[in-house]
Amino acid sequence: MDIALIRTFLEVAATGSFMNAADRLYVTQSAVSLRIQRLEDGLGRALFTRSKAGAELTPAGREFERYALSLIKIWEEARQQVAIPEGYTESLSIGAQYSLWPSLGFRWIDRLRARRPDLNIRAEIGMPDRLTRFLIEGLVQAGLIYTPQVRPGLMVEKLLDEDLVLVASWPDPSLDLKGRYVFVDWGPEFVQAHALHLPDLTNPGLTLSLGALSAEFIRRRPFAAYLPARSVKPMLDVGEVHLVPDAPIFPYPVWAVWRQDLPPDLKDVARKTLLEVVDQISRDQDAILEDLEDLSDDALETLGEGGAQAGG
């Protein structure tokens, strides 16, 4: 069985469109159509009902989907086991969104390697949809995601609320940021809360959907932006960016997603080392919030809420 045919089938099933599946697989739409046709010819049944609205699974397609997921899982398990280098006894594949790699994912790898020197580790990067697909297929066994999707075979666990804080690249900033503010798009909930609490900064003319990478933009330019406290801590420590007093904070949840078939002993060490990293990050965030509270005239507020929130 050509594994590319199975992956193509699952992409069409997930997106409901041959065109969208082609975009995700970086192939032409005709290539997707040909692969599905080959699969249908081999099975002797139509797997999709085609229409102008897209592609919908037939009863046979829904039945085959269960087997397709199992085939992909077995393939990935076999590929990972065969690929374990000499001198290593186990393998773990982890994935994370870009903004979660520098101070969470990398530290996790460091602790895993220190705890299990015989563990072979592979790392992946991607947006939530891509990482979820990798988790379902078994290409990734554990993931760090801002917006997880609950799917059969996966377990979702909240790790922490990552605090977004307003920082500026010049000393002694204030909330008077006209012409010097960059809107970093952290998703629908942040956008709504931001519009309610900071309406004067809602349309600054410059929007970045780059997550924590936005810090590299503002640190070299006269701008301010909302960024994760743990990401900007090194810049705060050396005076490259500065906290904006009286600016509300925004708790942004970070989740771990685990495959349920991850071997218990491997999951145990992976989870324990991850929680150790989370504990350190939480302490770093608390220290930053304490500094922000000291700089502010009023108690810290949560973006989009009227009530005050203590900084400790």
Wavefront OBJ file of the C-alpha trace (Angstrom):
o trace
v 0.000 0.000 0.000
v 1.356 3.413 -0.995
v 1.365 5.470 2.218
v 0.998 8.680 0.159
v -2.444 7.494 -0.956
v -3.514 7.028 2.666
v -2.244 10.464 3.692
v -4.030 12.042 0.741
v -7.268 10.289 1.641
v -7.045 11.565 5.225
v -6.348 15.136 4.071
v -9.384 15.151 1.779
v -11.500 13.670 4.578
v -10.247 16.310 7.041
v -10.640 19.322 4.732
v -13.686 18.193 2.751
v -12.023 19.449 -0.415
v -9.610 18.146 -3.026
v -8.305 21.694 -3.503
v -7.611 22.265 0.205
v -5.964 18.857 0.480
v -3.727 19.747 -2.462
v -2.681 22.981 -0.750
v -1.805 21.168 2.473
v 0.111 18.421 0.674
v 1.876 20.860 -1.687
v 0.760 18.966 -4.774
v -1.617 19.751 -7.621
v -5.347 19.093 -7.397
v -5.039 16.632 -10.274
v -2.434 14.685 -8.269
v -4.872 14.453 -5.356
v -7.642 13.285 -7.676
v -5.361 10.644 -9.203
v -4.312 9.324 -5.798
v -7.902 9.038 -4.590
v -8.876 7.327 -7.849
v -6.065 4.795 -7.405
v -7.187 4.133 -3.839
v -10.825 3.717 -4.894
v -9.793 1.406 -7.729
v -7.802 -0.731 -5.304
v -10.676 -0.955 -2.813
v -13.358 -1.306 -5.431
v -15.565 1.286 -3.742
v -16.128 5.041 -4.030
v -14.749 6.817 -0.962
v -16.037 10.324 -1.637
v -19.109 11.941 -3.130
v -17.865 14.838 -5.264
v -19.844 18.036 -5.708
v -19.280 21.749 -6.239
v -19.416 22.139 -2.460
v -16.469 19.765 -1.985
v -15.963 16.107 -1.158
v -17.972 14.156 1.395
v -17.147 10.688 2.684
v -19.377 7.872 1.471
v -20.366 5.108 3.931
v -17.445 3.082 2.553
v -15.191 6.108 3.036
v -16.206 6.507 6.665
v -15.540 2.823 7.246
v -12.137 3.025 5.566
v -11.144 6.121 7.582
v -10.714 4.023 10.735
v -8.366 1.659 8.928
v -6.501 4.529 7.281
v -5.696 6.063 10.663
v -4.514 2.689 11.955
v -2.320 2.145 8.891
v -0.687 5.557 9.302
v -0.104 4.916 13.016
v 1.498 1.516 12.370
v 3.643 3.001 9.614
v 4.890 5.825 11.832
v 5.612 3.460 14.722
v 7.592 1.196 12.406
v 9.446 4.122 10.817
v 10.379 5.597 14.192
v 11.493 2.244 15.603
v 13.638 1.423 12.592
v 15.100 4.946 12.620
v 16.314 4.783 16.239
v 20.089 5.363 16.010
v 22.571 2.907 17.470
v 23.067 3.536 21.174
v 19.488 4.673 21.796
v 16.686 2.464 23.095
v 13.570 4.622 22.718
v 12.233 7.402 20.527
v 9.944 10.356 21.228
v 8.613 12.827 18.682
v 7.337 16.175 19.976
v 5.821 19.134 18.192
v 5.074 22.734 19.120
v 3.958 26.013 17.667
v 6.773 28.412 16.835
v 6.194 30.718 19.815
v 6.362 27.792 22.227
v 9.713 26.398 21.134
v 12.337 28.885 22.408
v 11.731 28.868 26.160
v 9.385 25.883 26.601
v 10.126 23.286 23.929
v 13.908 23.692 23.946
v 14.091 23.547 27.744
v 11.921 20.430 27.634
v 14.375 18.757 25.259
v 17.279 19.705 27.555
v 15.611 18.077 30.563
v 14.566 15.002 28.603
v 18.114 14.448 27.382
v 19.500 14.904 30.887
v 16.953 12.484 32.369
v 17.012 9.889 29.561
v 20.333 9.937 27.662
v 19.236 6.859 25.692
v 16.121 8.625 24.333
v 16.139 9.593 20.663
v 14.140 12.830 20.181
v 12.648 14.308 17.025
v 11.102 17.797 16.976
v 8.468 19.253 14.653
v 7.034 22.744 14.206
v 3.625 23.761 12.905
v 0.329 25.502 13.406
v -2.433 23.764 15.430
v -4.106 22.066 12.443
v -0.831 20.598 11.214
v 0.280 19.470 14.661
v -3.118 17.905 15.358
v -2.905 15.959 12.110
v 0.607 14.786 13.031
v -0.654 13.705 16.455
v -3.572 11.779 14.976
v -1.328 10.048 12.451
v 1.362 9.255 15.032
v 4.072 11.371 13.425
v 4.101 13.371 16.683
v 3.451 11.768 20.071
v 3.208 14.915 22.199
v 2.491 18.513 21.255
v 2.519 22.018 22.745
v -0.380 24.045 21.371
v -2.271 27.252 22.149
v -5.591 26.097 20.653
v -5.845 22.288 20.949
v -8.421 20.133 19.220
v -9.987 17.239 21.122
v -9.834 14.143 18.929
v -10.205 10.402 19.579
v -6.914 8.911 20.743
v -5.584 12.221 22.102
v -5.516 13.598 25.643
v -5.423 17.352 26.292
v -3.862 18.847 29.435
v -3.606 22.526 30.373
v -0.046 23.461 31.308
v -0.196 27.126 32.263
v -1.610 30.533 31.475
v 1.087 32.325 29.565
v 0.820 36.013 30.470
v 0.967 38.459 27.600
v 2.407 41.789 28.783
v 2.764 45.122 27.021
v 6.395 46.064 26.422
v 8.094 48.927 24.566
v 11.587 49.302 23.142
v 12.300 52.623 24.926
v 12.756 53.435 28.622
v 9.943 54.772 30.820
v 7.057 54.069 28.395
v 3.420 54.953 29.074
v 0.061 53.932 27.618
v 0.238 56.938 25.284
v 1.388 54.848 22.311
v -0.165 56.633 19.354
v 1.918 55.926 16.264
v 4.210 53.564 18.174
v 2.060 50.477 18.742
v 2.114 47.155 16.880
v -0.947 44.925 17.172
v 0.141 41.296 17.578
v -2.784 39.023 16.726
v -3.005 36.362 19.439
v -6.361 34.986 18.297
v -10.081 35.820 18.550
v -10.309 35.998 22.364
v -7.357 38.372 22.583
v -8.691 40.511 19.727
v -12.077 40.850 21.434
v -10.605 41.609 24.869
v -8.156 44.094 23.364
v -10.952 45.940 21.542
v -12.966 46.226 24.770
v -10.158 47.397 27.014
v -7.817 49.291 24.666
v -10.025 50.696 21.893
v -7.562 53.491 21.081
v -4.962 50.894 20.103
v -7.232 48.589 18.108
v -6.304 49.792 14.608
v -2.675 50.929 14.747
v -1.991 50.345 11.050
v 0.521 47.553 11.676
v -0.574 44.021 12.593
v 1.736 41.034 13.045
v 0.479 37.451 13.200
v 3.943 36.223 14.126
v 3.515 35.293 17.781
v 6.640 35.607 19.918
v 8.729 36.312 16.821
v 7.244 39.825 16.963
v 9.687 40.556 19.792
v 12.529 40.531 17.256
v 10.708 43.258 15.339
v 9.993 45.680 18.153
v 13.333 45.303 19.985
v 15.076 47.082 17.089
v 12.378 49.657 16.355
v 10.469 52.333 18.312
v 7.383 50.203 18.910
v 5.384 48.580 21.704
v 3.446 45.288 21.579
v 1.841 42.547 23.661
v 4.249 39.624 23.989
v 4.642 36.553 26.243
v 6.342 37.473 29.511
v 8.634 34.445 29.381
v 9.750 35.301 25.807
v 10.721 38.879 26.631
v 12.339 38.158 30.007
v 15.889 37.982 28.542
v 15.263 41.313 26.772
v 13.866 42.859 29.945
v 16.888 41.663 31.916
v 19.320 43.494 29.622
v 17.151 46.572 29.044
v 16.303 45.933 25.382
v 12.571 46.265 26.115
v 10.648 47.778 29.025
v 7.335 47.042 30.737
v 4.539 49.554 30.132
v 3.108 50.552 33.555
v -0.645 50.213 34.161
v -1.101 48.078 31.044
v -3.497 45.142 31.593
v -2.219 41.596 31.148
v -3.796 38.797 29.115
v -3.597 35.132 30.261
v -3.081 32.942 27.194
v -3.490 29.186 27.896
v -0.857 26.708 26.775
v -1.846 23.054 26.397
v -0.059 19.750 26.095
v -1.617 17.154 23.802
v -0.567 13.535 24.284
v -1.255 10.451 22.230
v -3.067 8.024 24.514
v -1.007 5.085 23.249
v 2.283 6.668 24.352
v 4.086 4.042 26.486
v 3.313 4.818 30.171
v 6.936 4.985 31.338
v 7.898 7.275 28.443
v 4.898 9.513 29.009
v 5.692 9.675 32.715
v 9.218 10.997 32.195
v 8.084 13.296 29.376
v 5.321 14.783 31.510
v 7.465 15.184 34.626
v 10.247 16.979 32.755
v 7.726 19.201 30.979
v 6.087 20.193 34.257
v 9.514 21.044 35.680
v 10.006 23.498 32.818
v 6.499 24.908 33.318
v 7.242 25.476 37.000
v 10.353 27.507 36.142
v 8.470 29.539 33.537
v 5.697 30.259 36.043
v 8.252 31.615 38.504
v 9.776 33.815 35.793
v 6.331 35.138 34.868
v 5.480 35.861 38.495
v 8.676 37.889 38.860
v 7.819 39.952 35.778
v 4.276 40.595 36.991
v 5.623 41.690 40.346
v 7.892 44.180 38.558
v 4.943 45.423 36.497
v 2.818 45.815 39.607
v 5.594 47.825 41.295
v 5.780 50.152 38.282
v 2.002 50.620 38.067
v -0.131 53.059 40.041
v -3.070 50.639 40.202
v -3.448 46.887 40.696
v -2.989 44.886 37.522
v -6.071 44.155 35.461
v -6.770 41.343 33.065
v -7.348 42.494 29.515
v -11.071 42.494 28.758
v -12.165 42.195 32.392
v -13.155 44.926 34.785
v -11.792 43.358 37.938
v -8.258 43.764 39.204
v -5.855 40.879 39.395
v -2.931 40.565 41.763
v 0.442 40.151 40.161
v 1.881 37.335 42.300
l 1 2 3 4 5 6 7 8 9 10 11 12 13 14 15 16 17 18 19 20 21 22 23 24 25 26 27 28 29 30 31 32 33 34 35 36 37 38 39 40 41 42 43 44 45 46 47 48 49 50 51 52 53 54 55 56 57 58 59 60 61 62 63 64 65 66 67 68 69 70 71 72 73 74 75 76 77 78 79 80 81 82 83 84 85 86 87 88 89 90 91 92 93 94 95 96 97 98 99 100 101 102 103 104 105 106 107 108 109 110 111 112 113 114 115 116 117 118 119 120 121 122 123 124 125 126 127 128 129 130 131 132 133 134 135 136 137 138 139 140 141 142 143 144 145 146 147 148 149 150 151 152 153 154 155 156 157 158 159 160 161 162 163 164 165 166 167 168 169 170 171 172 173 174 175 176 177 178 179 180 181 182 183 184 185 186 187 188 189 190 191 192 193 194 195 196 197 198 199 200 201 202 203 204 205 206 207 208 209 210 211 212 213 214 215 216 217 218 219 220 221 222 223 224 225 226 227 228 229 230 231 232 233 234 235 236 237 238 239 240 241 242 243 244 245 246 247 248 249 250 251 252 253 254 255 256 257 258 259 260 261 262 263 264 265 266 267 268 269 270 271 272 273 274 275 276 277 278 279 280 281 282 283 284 285 286 287 288 289 290 291 292 293 294 295 296 297 298 299 300 301 302 303 304 305 306 307 308 309 310 311 312
